[in-house]
Amino acid sequence: MDTTTLRVREPRELLAYLPHQLGFHPHDSAVAVSLRAPRGRIGLVARVDLDDLGDESTGPQVARGLVAHLGADRASGTVLVLYTAQDPRRPGPSGALAHAAAGHYREAAAAAFGDVAVWVVTATGYLRLDCDDLGCCPAGGRPASEIESTAVGAHMVLAGSCVAGSRDAVARVPPAPASARRSVARVAQRWLRRREDAERAGDAAMAAWRARSLEAWSQCVAAVREPFQDGDVCPAVLGRLEAGLADRRVRDAVLVTLVPGTGDLAARSLCEDESVTGREMAGAIAAIVDPAYAVPPPEGPTAEHVRALERVVAHGRRGSQAPALTLLALLAWWQGDGVRASVLVERARAHDSGYRLAMLLDDVLTAAMPPGWAASR
């Protein structure tokens, strides 16, 4: 997609662009926008809940965090956009919240960026928060059609950009029919019992169980690769894969297969001692996170991996999908889609609040760290 240069003097263009950048239409949100010198090019776009930024006790801290992220993005200026149902210039709690949020942000940004323009998008239009000229910004804002008819909006649509109706919809995975989920659940339970038997039998049996679980991953990816069979994955494959991903070594082996050029490392990591393959495994992870070694995700294979993991989530047992959701979140982050990654991480932690890989990825997202290939550029 082409890079679009927007300037603060074109508020409609900015407001048209933000939902495409976020991937969804914000609601009850505050969006901080980084403007980079010398031409006011848009950089980082960071969204928080309006309630959090407007809160009397936590709001100032949230504002300082946003400003710190913009500083790391080398911003030379900033704009704040508030999304609220009603015109905040009207008396009432929603107006007070919007003004409090704007005040916290302006105070935090004053030293680095000076005065901050605050725009508001309501259910019916848009306005500048400080504008009391009803000829310029009438009650409820200028009509929303002005945003929808901008050149930037048309450009983004023609470029194939699609905006979801809400943040949650960005990462929604529709569940499979109940009968299909029951079939997969039966297989998963049997495969977990097989793991217990293998654990009692010794290392060789566990290595074999893990190898068959990794084989299920390869079979799932192959199934979604076929143009006429996309989504038609055998329940036995999905059940073994769901149960296998609950094993850390299997999950890490699947993670390695996401990285190009790793050869047979995934398979070897399951049958060799971890101390033997540990350095190679770390190298594979570095290809995702370390700017010195990073590579961008390969488009075709990554799309297949996403589809395969979505099949697992769609057919899996509710509350047991933290591994697959976390791997999906990692792929989204690697692709540069922080919004989808954050929603998937939240869902993974809702399934298992203590899932270690999800917690680590959550920290990365909270710190607004880019994937290695993006940081290197």
Buried (B, 14 or more C-beta within 10 A) or exposed (E): EEEBEBEBEBBBBBBBBBBBBBBBBBBBBBBBBBBBEEEBBBBBBBBBBBBBBBBEEEBBBBBBBBBBBBBEBEBBBBBBBBBBEBBBBEEEEBBEBBBBBBBBBBBBBEEBBEEBBBBBBBEBBBBBBBBEEEEEBBEBBBEBEBBEEBEBBEBBEEEEBEBBEEBEEBBEBEEBEEEBBEBBBEBBBEBBEBBEEBEEEEEEBBBBBBBBBBBBBBBBBBBBBEEEEEEEBBBBBBBBBBBBBBBEBBBBBBBBBBBBEBEEBBBBBBBBEEEEBEEBBEBBBBBBBBBEBBBBBBEEBBBBBBBBBBBBBBBBBEEBBBBBBBBBBBBBBBBBBBBBBBBBBBBBBEBBEEBEBBBEBBEBBEEBBBBBBBEBE
